[in-house]
């Protein structure tokens, strides 16, 4: 195996270059059926995403899913696509730009931020190649999934690790595997909810909707569901909300097997039928608005709730590139860099003090 090397390293460089690899799931190139087929094939071929017998899944994917699912998915993407392209990509690019500015200002030195998508355009391979070309020697990998999950966070780790396996010289790497309990993250979510309540009134039920995973993943040891519940609990404590005012649900299930429950779509329908008139939904597992939040929750969820008797429905947007979100991501990133001035000084005892 031939590794990608570097022979023009500047030995007299004044200081090592640092960078952040800002990672998210990915998005198709456009809303055509062919673009969705390419994207879904790559996404659904990841063994982290689909944990079944690979040979059986290959048959199912190529014979029963890819011939039909891309057309349906293309129609959904068309509902949220903008003139500038994919909402997820637009928000991610804005996050990249603002985070680079914030880090450079706070550290007093240039920090490079590259966007890396696990599937589709802006690939991990392209981002890593760009960092190599810029002679970056320290990289913080930041998957933008607050709650760790094997299908997302670990899939990002796999993609980054597999790419660096191709290189002779691997930079110093720091991997942030989640931040679902970080106080500033909880405060940012709580503040967005409070701002919404101030503008639109207190909903009868506030729903925390997280992306679902098959129940079997949880039974096999994935901590994701527990982390989602912890985020809800911490936000509710911040806002002093009681248990009867909130619900935690899971969305975006796929296939026939049982997924994490309760299901968001069924909860919305049931609440409306039982007389709840005003609900608000927030998705704290999404760092940026995308198909799952804009089409499934903001559009389909609203339509279903109103059709079954509800009267007032609101979707509370993701944190996206708000300054509060960027400031939190900057703090989270700076804490990982190996910069002595950023690390707390720990007082050490002398031998005499230790034994006295």
C-alpha positions in Angstrom: 0.0 0.0 0.0 1.4 3.4 -0.9 0.7 6.2 1.6 0.2 9.8 0.7 3.4 11.6 1.9 4.8 15.1 2.1 8.3 16.1 1.3 8.1 19.9 1.4 7.4 20.3 5.1 8.5 23.8 6.2 10.8 23.0 9.2 11.1 26.6 10.2 7.4 27.3 10.5 6.8 29.8 13.4 3.8 27.8 14.9 1.8 24.8 13.9 -1.4 25.4 12.0 -4.6 24.4 13.7 -7.9 23.4 12.2 -11.4 22.3 12.9 -13.1 19.6 10.9 -16.8 20.5 11.2 -18.7 17.3 10.3 -22.3 16.6 9.5 -24.3 13.9 7.8 -24.5 15.2 4.2 -27.0 16.2 1.5 -27.7 15.3 -2.1 -26.3 17.5 -4.9 -29.8 18.5 -6.1 -33.4 17.3 -6.0 -33.3 14.9 -9.0 -34.1 11.3 -8.6 -30.6 10.3 -9.8 -28.9 12.6 -7.3 -31.0 11.1 -4.5 -30.1 7.6 -5.7 -26.4 8.3 -5.5 -26.8 9.9 -2.1 -29.0 7.2 -0.6 -26.8 4.4 -1.9 -23.8 5.9 -0.1 -25.7 6.7 3.1 -27.5 3.4 3.3 -24.4 1.3 2.5 -22.7 2.4 5.7 -22.7 -0.5 8.1 -22.9 2.0 11.0 -26.3 3.1 9.7 -27.7 -0.3 8.8 -26.6 -3.1 11.1 -27.8 -6.2 9.3 -26.2 -9.0 7.3 -24.3 -7.1 4.6 -25.0 -9.6 1.8 -28.7 -9.6 2.7 -28.8 -5.8 2.9 -27.1 -5.4 -0.4 -29.9 -7.3 -2.1 -32.6 -5.4 -0.2 -31.0 -2.0 -0.9 -30.4 -2.6 -4.6 -33.6 -4.5 -5.4 -36.2 -3.0 -3.2 -35.1 0.4 -2.0 -33.0 2.2 -4.6 -35.4 1.5 -7.4 -38.2 3.3 -5.6 -37.1 5.3 -2.6 -35.1 8.0 -4.5 -38.2 9.3 -6.3 -40.1 9.7 -3.0 -37.1 11.3 -1.3 -36.6 13.7 -4.2 -40.2 15.0 -3.8 -39.6 15.6 -0.1 -36.3 17.5 -0.8 -38.1 19.7 -3.3 -40.4 21.0 -0.5 -37.4 22.5 1.4 -34.8 23.2 -1.3 -33.9 26.8 -1.7 -32.6 28.9 -4.6 -29.1 28.6 -3.1 -29.4 24.8 -2.6 -29.8 22.4 0.4 -30.8 24.1 3.7 -28.4 21.8 5.6 -25.5 22.8 3.4 -26.3 26.5 3.6 -26.5 26.4 7.4 -23.3 24.4 7.6 -21.4 26.8 5.4 -22.5 29.7 7.5 -21.5 27.8 10.6 -18.1 27.2 9.1 -17.6 30.8 8.2 -18.7 32.2 11.6 -16.8 29.6 13.6 -13.5 30.3 11.8 -14.0 34.0 12.5 -14.8 33.4 16.2 -11.8 31.1 16.8 -9.4 33.3 14.9 -10.5 36.3 17.0 -10.5 34.6 20.3 -7.1 32.8 19.8 -5.4 35.7 18.1 -4.1 33.3 15.4 -5.7 31.9 12.3 -7.7 28.7 12.8 -8.8 26.9 9.6 -12.3 25.4 9.6 -13.2 22.9 7.0 -16.7 21.4 6.4 -16.8 17.6 6.0 -19.9 15.7 5.1 -20.0 11.9 5.6 -22.1 11.4 2.5 -22.5 13.4 -0.7 -20.6 16.6 -1.6 -18.0 18.3 0.6 -16.7 14.9 1.5 -14.4 14.0 4.4 -11.7 13.1 1.8 -11.9 16.5 0.2 -11.7 18.2 3.6 -8.7 16.2 4.8 -6.9 16.8 1.5 -7.5 20.5 2.0 -6.0 20.5 5.5 -3.0 18.6 4.2 -2.5 21.1 1.4 -2.5 23.9 4.1 0.0 22.0 6.2 -2.3 21.7 9.2 -0.7 19.9 12.2 -3.5 19.8 14.7 -7.1 19.0 14.0 -10.2 19.0 16.2 -12.9 16.8 14.7 -16.3 18.1 15.7 -19.3 16.0 14.6 -22.3 18.2 14.9 -24.4 15.6 16.7 -25.1 16.7 20.3 -26.1 13.2 21.5 -23.6 10.5 20.7 -24.9 7.8 18.4 -23.1 5.0 16.6 -25.0 5.7 13.4 -23.8 9.3 13.3 -20.9 10.1 15.6 -19.2 6.8 15.3 -19.8 6.8 11.5 -18.0 10.2 11.4 -15.1 8.7 13.4 -14.9 5.8 10.9 -14.9 8.2 7.9 -12.2 10.4 9.3 -10.0 7.5 10.5 -10.3 5.6 7.2 -9.3 8.7 5.3 -6.2 9.4 7.5 -5.2 5.8 7.1 -4.2 6.7 3.6 -1.6 9.3 4.9 2.0 8.8 6.0 1.9 11.7 8.4 -1.2 11.9 10.6 -1.7 15.2 12.4 -2.5 15.5 16.1 -6.2 14.6 16.3 -8.8 15.4 18.9 -12.3 13.9 18.5 -15.3 15.4 20.2 -17.8 12.6 20.6 -20.8 14.6 21.9 -22.0 17.5 24.0 -25.5 16.7 25.1 -25.0 17.8 28.7 -22.7 20.8 28.0 -24.2 23.8 30.1 -23.8 26.3 27.3 -25.5 24.0 24.8 -28.4 23.5 27.3 -28.6 27.2 27.9 -28.8 27.9 24.1 -31.6 25.4 23.6 -33.5 26.7 26.7 -33.1 30.3 25.5 -34.4 29.5 22.1 -37.5 27.9 23.7 -38.0 30.8 26.0 -37.7 33.3 23.2 -40.4 31.3 21.3 -42.7 31.2 24.3 -42.3 35.0 24.8 -43.3 35.6 21.1 -46.0 32.9 20.7 -47.2 32.0 24.1 -46.8 28.9 26.3 -47.8 25.7 24.4 -50.0 23.1 26.2 -47.3 20.5 25.2 -43.7 21.1 24.3 -42.3 18.2 22.3 -38.6 17.4 22.1 -38.3 15.4 18.9 -35.1 13.5 18.3 -34.0 11.4 15.2 -34.9 7.8 15.9 -32.8 4.7 15.7 -33.9 1.0 15.7 -34.8 -0.2 19.1 -32.3 -3.1 18.6 -29.4 -0.6 18.6 -30.4 0.6 22.1 -30.7 -3.0 23.3 -27.2 -3.7 22.0 -25.7 -0.9 24.0 -26.0 2.4 22.0 -26.4 5.1 24.7 -28.1 7.6 22.2 -31.7 7.3 23.6 -30.5 7.9 27.2 -28.5 11.0 26.0 -31.6 12.4 24.3 -33.6 12.0 27.6 -30.8 13.7 29.5 -30.9 16.7 27.2 -34.6 17.0 27.6 -34.4 16.8 31.4 -31.6 19.4 31.6 -33.4 21.9 29.4 -36.7 21.4 31.3 -34.8 22.0 34.6 -33.4 25.2 33.1 -36.8 26.4 32.1 -38.6 25.0 35.2 -41.0 23.0 33.1 -42.9 20.1 34.8 -43.2 16.6 33.3 -46.8 17.2 32.3 -45.8 20.1 30.0 -43.2 18.2 27.9 -42.8 15.0 25.9 -39.7 13.3 24.3 -40.4 11.6 21.0 -38.5 10.1 18.1 -38.9 10.8 14.4 -37.7 9.7 10.9 -38.1 5.9 11.3 -37.4 3.8 8.3 -38.5 0.2 7.4 -40.7 -2.2 9.3 -38.7 -2.9 12.5 -39.5 -1.3 15.8 -37.7 2.0 16.5 -37.3 4.2 19.6 -40.7 5.2 20.9 -42.9 7.2 21.2 -43.0 8.2 17.5 -43.4 11.9 16.9 -46.0 11.6 14.2 -48.2 9.3 16.2 -47.9 11.6 19.3 -48.9 14.7 17.3 -52.0 12.9 15.9 -52.9 11.5 19.4 -52.6 14.8 21.2 -54.8 16.6 18.7 -57.5 13.9 18.8 -57.5 14.1 22.6 -58.1 17.8 22.7 -54.6 19.4 22.8 -54.9 22.7 20.9 -51.5 24.2 21.0 -48.1 22.4 20.7 -44.6 23.5 19.9 -41.9 21.1 18.6 -38.1 21.5 19.0 -35.4 19.1 17.7 -32.4 19.4 19.9 -30.5 16.6 18.2 -30.1 18.7 15.0 -27.4 21.4 14.9 -28.8 22.8 11.7 -32.2 22.7 10.0 -32.5 20.1 7.3 -35.0 17.8 5.5 -35.9 16.0 8.8 -36.8 19.2 10.6 -38.2 21.4 7.8 -40.2 18.9 5.9 -41.0 16.2 8.4 -41.6 18.4 11.5 -42.3 22.0 10.3 -44.5 20.9 7.4 -45.8 17.3 7.8 -46.1 17.5 11.5 -48.0 20.8 11.3 -50.4 19.4 8.7 -51.1 16.3 10.7 -51.7 18.1 14.0 -54.1 20.6 12.4 -55.9 17.9 10.4 -56.7 15.9 13.5 -58.1 18.8 15.5 -55.2 20.9 16.7 -55.3 24.7 16.3 -51.8 26.2 17.0 -48.6 24.5 15.9 -45.1 25.8 15.9 -41.7 24.4 15.0 -38.8 26.0 17.0 -35.8 26.2 14.6 -32.5 24.6 15.2 -29.6 26.7 16.6 -28.1 26.9 13.1 -25.6 29.7 12.9 -26.9 31.9 15.7 -24.2 33.7 17.6 -24.9 31.9 20.8 -24.5 28.5 19.0 -21.2 29.7 17.4 -19.8 30.9 20.7 -20.6 27.6 22.3 -18.9 25.6 19.4 -15.9 27.9 19.7 -15.6 27.2 23.4 -16.0 23.5 22.8 -13.3 23.5 20.2 -10.8 25.7 22.0 -11.0 23.4 25.0 -9.6 20.6 22.8 -6.6 22.4 21.3 -3.3 21.7 22.9 -2.6 25.3 23.7 -1.0 25.7 27.1 -2.5 29.1 27.9 -6.0 27.6 27.4 -5.5 24.8 29.9 -6.1 25.3 33.7 -3.1 25.3 35.9 -3.3 22.4 38.4 -1.4 22.9 41.6 0.8 20.0 42.6 1.8 19.1 46.0 5.4 18.5 47.1 6.4 15.1 48.4 6.6 16.5 51.9 3.0 17.9 51.6 1.7 14.7 50.2 2.9 12.5 53.1 2.2 15.0 55.9 
